[in-house]
Amino acid sequence: MIYTGQTYKEGNKPSRQYDEVWNIMRYPTKGIALPSVHHPELAPSELLYRRYLELKEVGEWGPKAFKEIYVPEYIRQMAASREAGDSLNYLFKNRGSGKDILLLCSCADESTCHRSIVSGLLDTKGEYYGMYKEALAKYKSGK
């Protein structure tokens, strides 16, 4: 099963064990209380991250900006990256295998964090999955 969570600081360890812990932030982070493997291919690009910071700075960041600006761009990035595709395929294949994988990011609000998009991409009946398949088809066709 795939789980998501905020990075854990020392002394704030989760109550359960995971088979794998993935840090899906742009850079490795010190202070994560769990041993994790860094997966920057699932992090937003530097440009998208800066766009998020700009929106936050001017008070325009929230669910609307996340859905209309961030989600489509993040999904396009994932569709255009072979490494991201490989990681998403691995997660997709292992989501029901009995293996517990935790995806970590430092965002406090998961509803406006890319880890919610990653978990949404693994739901074949979800909106994000359809958006990803469409973006992937456009990328492969060169449009």
mmCIF file of the C-alpha atoms, coordinates in Angstrom:
data_MODEL
# 
_entry.id   MODEL 
# 
loop_
_atom_site.group_PDB 
_atom_site.id 
_atom_site.type_symbol 
_atom_site.label_atom_id 
_atom_site.label_alt_id 
_atom_site.label_comp_id 
_atom_site.label_asym_id 
_atom_site.label_entity_id 
_atom_site.label_seq_id 
_atom_site.pdbx_PDB_ins_code 
_atom_site.Cartn_x 
_atom_site.Cartn_y 
_atom_site.Cartn_z 
_atom_site.occupancy 
_atom_site.B_iso_or_equiv 
_atom_site.pdbx_formal_charge 
_atom_site.auth_seq_id 
_atom_site.auth_comp_id 
_atom_site.auth_asym_id 
_atom_site.auth_atom_id 
_atom_site.pdbx_PDB_model_num 
ATOM 1   C CA . MET A 1 1   ? 0.000   0.000  0.000   1.00 0.00 ? 1   MET A CA 1 
ATOM 2   C CA . ILE A 1 2   ? 1.172   3.536  -0.698  1.00 0.00 ? 2   ILE A CA 1 
ATOM 3   C CA . TYR A 1 3   ? 1.092   6.020  2.180   1.00 0.00 ? 3   TYR A CA 1 
ATOM 4   C CA . THR A 1 4   ? 1.927   9.705  2.227   1.00 0.00 ? 4   THR A CA 1 
ATOM 5   C CA . GLY A 1 5   ? 3.167   11.872 5.029   1.00 0.00 ? 5   GLY A CA 1 
ATOM 6   C CA . GLN A 1 6   ? 5.062   14.909 6.146   1.00 0.00 ? 6   GLN A CA 1 
ATOM 7   C CA . THR A 1 7   ? 8.754   14.497 6.886   1.00 0.00 ? 7   THR A CA 1 
ATOM 8   C CA . TYR A 1 8   ? 9.304   13.327 10.401  1.00 0.00 ? 8   TYR A CA 1 
ATOM 9   C CA . LYS A 1 9   ? 11.588  15.221 12.717  1.00 0.00 ? 9   LYS A CA 1 
ATOM 10  C CA . GLU A 1 10  ? 13.709  13.501 15.357  1.00 0.00 ? 10  GLU A CA 1 
ATOM 11  C CA . GLY A 1 11  ? 11.538  12.211 18.177  1.00 0.00 ? 11  GLY A CA 1 
ATOM 12  C CA . ASN A 1 12  ? 8.403   12.178 16.002  1.00 0.00 ? 12  ASN A CA 1 
ATOM 13  C CA . LYS A 1 13  ? 8.634   8.739  14.433  1.00 0.00 ? 13  LYS A CA 1 
ATOM 14  C CA . PRO A 1 14  ? 5.528   7.108  12.988  1.00 0.00 ? 14  PRO A CA 1 
ATOM 15  C CA . SER A 1 15  ? 3.899   4.299  14.927  1.00 0.00 ? 15  SER A CA 1 
ATOM 16  C CA . ARG A 1 16  ? 4.178   1.797  12.088  1.00 0.00 ? 16  ARG A CA 1 
ATOM 17  C CA . GLN A 1 17  ? 6.955   0.278  10.011  1.00 0.00 ? 17  GLN A CA 1 
ATOM 18  C CA . TYR A 1 18  ? 7.273   0.731  6.246   1.00 0.00 ? 18  TYR A CA 1 
ATOM 19  C CA . ASP A 1 19  ? 9.049   -1.484 3.753   1.00 0.00 ? 19  ASP A CA 1 
ATOM 20  C CA . GLU A 1 20  ? 10.289  1.572  1.860   1.00 0.00 ? 20  GLU A CA 1 
ATOM 21  C CA . VAL A 1 21  ? 10.415  5.279  2.663   1.00 0.00 ? 21  VAL A CA 1 
ATOM 22  C CA . TRP A 1 22  ? 10.786  7.683  -0.252  1.00 0.00 ? 22  TRP A CA 1 
ATOM 23  C CA . ASN A 1 23  ? 11.835  11.318 0.135   1.00 0.00 ? 23  ASN A CA 1 
ATOM 24  C CA . ILE A 1 24  ? 10.125  12.941 -2.871  1.00 0.00 ? 24  ILE A CA 1 
ATOM 25  C CA . MET A 1 25  ? 11.445  16.449 -2.245  1.00 0.00 ? 25  MET A CA 1 
ATOM 26  C CA . ARG A 1 26  ? 13.847  18.310 -4.542  1.00 0.00 ? 26  ARG A CA 1 
ATOM 27  C CA . TYR A 1 27  ? 16.782  17.915 -2.185  1.00 0.00 ? 27  TYR A CA 1 
ATOM 28  C CA . PRO A 1 28  ? 17.758  15.381 0.465   1.00 0.00 ? 28  PRO A CA 1 
ATOM 29  C CA . THR A 1 29  ? 16.658  16.637 3.857   1.00 0.00 ? 29  THR A CA 1 
ATOM 30  C CA . LYS A 1 30  ? 18.522  16.334 7.106   1.00 0.00 ? 30  LYS A CA 1 
ATOM 31  C CA . GLY A 1 31  ? 16.523  15.491 10.185  1.00 0.00 ? 31  GLY A CA 1 
ATOM 32  C CA . ILE A 1 32  ? 14.171  12.911 8.732   1.00 0.00 ? 32  ILE A CA 1 
ATOM 33  C CA . ALA A 1 33  ? 13.822  10.396 11.538  1.00 0.00 ? 33  ALA A CA 1 
ATOM 34  C CA . LEU A 1 34  ? 13.340  7.494  9.132   1.00 0.00 ? 34  LEU A CA 1 
ATOM 35  C CA . PRO A 1 35  ? 15.936  6.078  6.788   1.00 0.00 ? 35  PRO A CA 1 
ATOM 36  C CA . SER A 1 36  ? 14.726  7.102  3.350   1.00 0.00 ? 36  SER A CA 1 
ATOM 37  C CA . VAL A 1 37  ? 15.757  6.958  -0.276  1.00 0.00 ? 37  VAL A CA 1 
ATOM 38  C CA . HIS A 1 38  ? 15.798  10.245 -2.169  1.00 0.00 ? 38  HIS A CA 1 
ATOM 39  C CA . HIS A 1 39  ? 13.582  10.271 -5.287  1.00 0.00 ? 39  HIS A CA 1 
ATOM 40  C CA . PRO A 1 40  ? 13.995  13.756 -6.804  1.00 0.00 ? 40  PRO A CA 1 
ATOM 41  C CA . GLU A 1 41  ? 12.369  12.575 -10.042 1.00 0.00 ? 41  GLU A CA 1 
ATOM 42  C CA . LEU A 1 42  ? 9.016   12.830 -8.229  1.00 0.00 ? 42  LEU A CA 1 
ATOM 43  C CA . ALA A 1 43  ? 9.725   16.327 -6.892  1.00 0.00 ? 43  ALA A CA 1 
ATOM 44  C CA . PRO A 1 44  ? 8.440   19.428 -8.681  1.00 0.00 ? 44  PRO A CA 1 
ATOM 45  C CA . SER A 1 45  ? 10.915  21.118 -11.001 1.00 0.00 ? 45  SER A CA 1 
ATOM 46  C CA . GLU A 1 46  ? 12.857  24.093 -9.705  1.00 0.00 ? 46  GLU A CA 1 
ATOM 47  C CA . LEU A 1 47  ? 10.711  26.358 -11.901 1.00 0.00 ? 47  LEU A CA 1 
ATOM 48  C CA . LEU A 1 48  ? 7.442   24.957 -10.552 1.00 0.00 ? 48  LEU A CA 1 
ATOM 49  C CA . TYR A 1 49  ? 8.724   25.142 -6.992  1.00 0.00 ? 49  TYR A CA 1 
ATOM 50  C CA . ARG A 1 50  ? 9.648   28.812 -7.499  1.00 0.00 ? 50  ARG A CA 1 
ATOM 51  C CA . ARG A 1 51  ? 6.198   29.479 -8.969  1.00 0.00 ? 51  ARG A CA 1 
ATOM 52  C CA . TYR A 1 52  ? 4.663   27.985 -5.816  1.00 0.00 ? 52  TYR A CA 1 
ATOM 53  C CA . LEU A 1 53  ? 6.862   30.224 -3.637  1.00 0.00 ? 53  LEU A CA 1 
ATOM 54  C CA . GLU A 1 54  ? 5.882   33.302 -5.676  1.00 0.00 ? 54  GLU A CA 1 
ATOM 55  C CA . LEU A 1 55  ? 2.173   32.523 -5.351  1.00 0.00 ? 55  LEU A CA 1 
ATOM 56  C CA . LYS A 1 56  ? 2.592   31.924 -1.644  1.00 0.00 ? 56  LYS A CA 1 
ATOM 57  C CA . GLU A 1 57  ? 4.508   35.180 -1.173  1.00 0.00 ? 57  GLU A CA 1 
ATOM 58  C CA . VAL A 1 58  ? 1.766   37.304 -2.784  1.00 0.00 ? 58  VAL A CA 1 
ATOM 59  C CA . GLY A 1 59  ? -1.015  35.474 -0.949  1.00 0.00 ? 59  GLY A CA 1 
ATOM 60  C CA . GLU A 1 60  ? -2.408  33.691 -4.007  1.00 0.00 ? 60  GLU A CA 1 
ATOM 61  C CA . TRP A 1 61  ? -1.482  30.133 -2.999  1.00 0.00 ? 61  TRP A CA 1 
ATOM 62  C CA . GLY A 1 62  ? -4.347  27.844 -2.041  1.00 0.00 ? 62  GLY A CA 1 
ATOM 63  C CA . PRO A 1 63  ? -6.574  25.084 -3.380  1.00 0.00 ? 63  PRO A CA 1 
ATOM 64  C CA . LYS A 1 64  ? -7.563  27.069 -6.500  1.00 0.00 ? 64  LYS A CA 1 
ATOM 65  C CA . ALA A 1 65  ? -3.953  27.837 -7.554  1.00 0.00 ? 65  ALA A CA 1 
ATOM 66  C CA . PHE A 1 66  ? -2.981  24.273 -6.714  1.00 0.00 ? 66  PHE A CA 1 
ATOM 67  C CA . LYS A 1 67  ? -5.676  22.792 -8.951  1.00 0.00 ? 67  LYS A CA 1 
ATOM 68  C CA . GLU A 1 68  ? -5.478  25.274 -11.832 1.00 0.00 ? 68  GLU A CA 1 
ATOM 69  C CA . ILE A 1 69  ? -1.742  26.004 -12.007 1.00 0.00 ? 69  ILE A CA 1 
ATOM 70  C CA . TYR A 1 70  ? 0.288   23.497 -10.021 1.00 0.00 ? 70  TYR A CA 1 
ATOM 71  C CA . VAL A 1 71  ? -1.439  20.179 -10.756 1.00 0.00 ? 71  VAL A CA 1 
ATOM 72  C CA . PRO A 1 72  ? -1.461  20.453 -14.574 1.00 0.00 ? 72  PRO A CA 1 
ATOM 73  C CA . GLU A 1 73  ? 2.183   21.567 -14.700 1.00 0.00 ? 73  GLU A CA 1 
ATOM 74  C CA . TYR A 1 74  ? 3.340   18.892 -12.265 1.00 0.00 ? 74  TYR A CA 1 
ATOM 75  C CA . ILE A 1 75  ? 1.521   16.201 -14.254 1.00 0.00 ? 75  ILE A CA 1 
ATOM 76  C CA . ARG A 1 76  ? 3.098   17.464 -17.512 1.00 0.00 ? 76  ARG A CA 1 
ATOM 77  C CA . GLN A 1 77  ? 6.508   17.213 -15.832 1.00 0.00 ? 77  GLN A CA 1 
ATOM 78  C CA . MET A 1 78  ? 5.857   13.660 -14.704 1.00 0.00 ? 78  MET A CA 1 
ATOM 79  C CA . ALA A 1 79  ? 4.699   12.657 -18.187 1.00 0.00 ? 79  ALA A CA 1 
ATOM 80  C CA . ALA A 1 80  ? 7.834   14.142 -19.770 1.00 0.00 ? 80  ALA A CA 1 
ATOM 81  C CA . SER A 1 81  ? 10.285  12.394 -17.429 1.00 0.00 ? 81  SER A CA 1 
ATOM 82  C CA . ARG A 1 82  ? 11.348  8.823  -18.044 1.00 0.00 ? 82  ARG A CA 1 
ATOM 83  C CA . GLU A 1 83  ? 12.738  8.580  -14.506 1.00 0.00 ? 83  GLU A CA 1 
ATOM 84  C CA . ALA A 1 84  ? 9.458   9.796  -13.026 1.00 0.00 ? 84  ALA A CA 1 
ATOM 85  C CA . GLY A 1 85  ? 7.586   7.325  -15.215 1.00 0.00 ? 85  GLY A CA 1 
ATOM 86  C CA . ASP A 1 86  ? 9.766   4.474  -13.993 1.00 0.00 ? 86  ASP A CA 1 
ATOM 87  C CA . SER A 1 87  ? 9.159   5.438  -10.358 1.00 0.00 ? 87  SER A CA 1 
ATOM 88  C CA . LEU A 1 88  ? 5.418   5.857  -10.890 1.00 0.00 ? 88  LEU A CA 1 
ATOM 89  C CA . ASN A 1 89  ? 5.274   2.451  -12.592 1.00 0.00 ? 89  ASN A CA 1 
ATOM 90  C CA . TYR A 1 90  ? 7.111   0.905  -9.634  1.00 0.00 ? 90  TYR A CA 1 
ATOM 91  C CA . LEU A 1 91  ? 4.664   2.488  -7.177  1.00 0.00 ? 91  LEU A CA 1 
ATOM 92  C CA . PHE A 1 92  ? 1.698   1.488  -9.352  1.00 0.00 ? 92  PHE A CA 1 
ATOM 93  C CA . LYS A 1 93  ? 2.842   -2.146 -9.474  1.00 0.00 ? 93  LYS A CA 1 
ATOM 94  C CA . ASN A 1 94  ? 3.501   -2.251 -5.725  1.00 0.00 ? 94  ASN A CA 1 
ATOM 95  C CA . ARG A 1 95  ? 0.409   -0.402 -4.455  1.00 0.00 ? 95  ARG A CA 1 
ATOM 96  C CA . GLY A 1 96  ? -1.479  -3.632 -3.799  1.00 0.00 ? 96  GLY A CA 1 
ATOM 97  C CA . SER A 1 97  ? 1.408   -6.043 -3.370  1.00 0.00 ? 97  SER A CA 1 
ATOM 98  C CA . GLY A 1 98  ? 1.490   -6.052 0.417   1.00 0.00 ? 98  GLY A CA 1 
ATOM 99  C CA . LYS A 1 99  ? 4.567   -3.822 0.411   1.00 0.00 ? 99  LYS A CA 1 
ATOM 100 C CA . ASP A 1 100 ? 4.084   -0.610 2.421   1.00 0.00 ? 100 ASP A CA 1 
ATOM 101 C CA . ILE A 1 101 ? 5.727   2.439  0.863   1.00 0.00 ? 101 ILE A CA 1 
ATOM 102 C CA . LEU A 1 102 ? 5.721   5.869  2.501   1.00 0.00 ? 102 LEU A CA 1 
ATOM 103 C CA . LEU A 1 103 ? 6.127   9.006  0.342   1.00 0.00 ? 103 LEU A CA 1 
ATOM 104 C CA . LEU A 1 104 ? 7.474   11.972 2.308   1.00 0.00 ? 104 LEU A CA 1 
ATOM 105 C CA . CYS A 1 105 ? 7.515   15.716 1.693   1.00 0.00 ? 105 CYS A CA 1 
ATOM 106 C CA . SER A 1 106 ? 7.877   18.655 4.063   1.00 0.00 ? 106 SER A CA 1 
ATOM 107 C CA . CYS A 1 107 ? 4.589   20.373 3.142   1.00 0.00 ? 107 CYS A CA 1 
ATOM 108 C CA . ALA A 1 108 ? 2.288   20.631 6.150   1.00 0.00 ? 108 ALA A CA 1 
ATOM 109 C CA . ASP A 1 109 ? -0.920  20.627 4.070   1.00 0.00 ? 109 ASP A CA 1 
ATOM 110 C CA . GLU A 1 110 ? -1.107  17.486 1.968   1.00 0.00 ? 110 GLU A CA 1 
ATOM 111 C CA . SER A 1 111 ? -4.153  18.739 0.061   1.00 0.00 ? 111 SER A CA 1 
ATOM 112 C CA . THR A 1 112 ? -1.916  21.287 -1.705  1.00 0.00 ? 112 THR A CA 1 
ATOM 113 C CA . CYS A 1 113 ? 1.245   19.159 -1.907  1.00 0.00 ? 113 CYS A CA 1 
ATOM 114 C CA . HIS A 1 114 ? 2.628   17.167 -4.814  1.00 0.00 ? 114 HIS A CA 1 
ATOM 115 C CA . ARG A 1 115 ? 2.502   13.972 -2.737  1.00 0.00 ? 115 ARG A CA 1 
ATOM 116 C CA . SER A 1 116 ? -1.302  14.127 -3.052  1.00 0.00 ? 116 SER A CA 1 
ATOM 117 C CA . ILE A 1 117 ? -0.872  14.282 -6.831  1.00 0.00 ? 117 ILE A CA 1 
ATOM 118 C CA . VAL A 1 118 ? 1.476   11.275 -6.821  1.00 0.00 ? 118 VAL A CA 1 
ATOM 119 C CA . SER A 1 119 ? -1.015  9.218  -4.811  1.00 0.00 ? 119 SER A CA 1 
ATOM 120 C CA . GLY A 1 120 ? -3.782  10.431 -7.140  1.00 0.00 ? 120 GLY A CA 1 
ATOM 121 C CA . LEU A 1 121 ? -1.796  9.286  -10.170 1.00 0.00 ? 121 LEU A CA 1 
ATOM 122 C CA . LEU A 1 122 ? -1.910  5.755  -8.777  1.00 0.00 ? 122 LEU A CA 1 
ATOM 123 C CA . ASP A 1 123 ? -5.732  5.730  -8.613  1.00 0.00 ? 123 ASP A CA 1 
ATOM 124 C CA . THR A 1 124 ? -6.892  4.500  -12.034 1.00 0.00 ? 124 THR A CA 1 
ATOM 125 C CA . LYS A 1 125 ? -10.384 5.880  -11.417 1.00 0.00 ? 125 LYS A CA 1 
ATOM 126 C CA . GLY A 1 126 ? -9.160  9.297  -10.289 1.00 0.00 ? 126 GLY A CA 1 
ATOM 127 C CA . GLU A 1 127 ? -8.991  12.614 -12.120 1.00 0.00 ? 127 GLU A CA 1 
ATOM 128 C CA . TYR A 1 128 ? -5.185  12.877 -11.901 1.00 0.00 ? 128 TYR A CA 1 
ATOM 129 C CA . TYR A 1 129 ? -4.681  9.470  -13.513 1.00 0.00 ? 129 TYR A CA 1 
ATOM 130 C CA . GLY A 1 130 ? -6.693  10.556 -16.548 1.00 0.00 ? 130 GLY A CA 1 
ATOM 131 C CA . MET A 1 131 ? -4.790  13.840 -16.766 1.00 0.00 ? 131 MET A CA 1 
ATOM 132 C CA . TYR A 1 132 ? -1.483  11.948 -16.622 1.00 0.00 ? 132 TYR A CA 1 
ATOM 133 C CA . LYS A 1 133 ? -2.479  9.489  -19.356 1.00 0.00 ? 133 LYS A CA 1 
ATOM 134 C CA . GLU A 1 134 ? -3.535  12.411 -21.575 1.00 0.00 ? 134 GLU A CA 1 
ATOM 135 C CA . ALA A 1 135 ? -0.296  14.330 -20.904 1.00 0.00 ? 135 ALA A CA 1 
ATOM 136 C CA . LEU A 1 136 ? 1.751   11.190 -21.514 1.00 0.00 ? 136 LEU A CA 1 
ATOM 137 C CA . ALA A 1 137 ? 0.049   10.605 -24.867 1.00 0.00 ? 137 ALA A CA 1 
ATOM 138 C CA . LYS A 1 138 ? 0.702   14.235 -25.906 1.00 0.00 ? 138 LYS A CA 1 
ATOM 139 C CA . TYR A 1 139 ? 4.328   13.997 -24.867 1.00 0.00 ? 139 TYR A CA 1 
ATOM 140 C CA . LYS A 1 140 ? 4.872   10.739 -26.760 1.00 0.00 ? 140 LYS A CA 1 
ATOM 141 C CA . SER A 1 141 ? 3.219   12.138 -29.893 1.00 0.00 ? 141 SER A CA 1 
ATOM 142 C CA . GLY A 1 142 ? 5.362   15.287 -29.745 1.00 0.00 ? 142 GLY A CA 1 
ATOM 143 C CA . LYS A 1 143 ? 2.449   17.714 -29.336 1.00 0.00 ? 143 LYS A CA 1 
# 
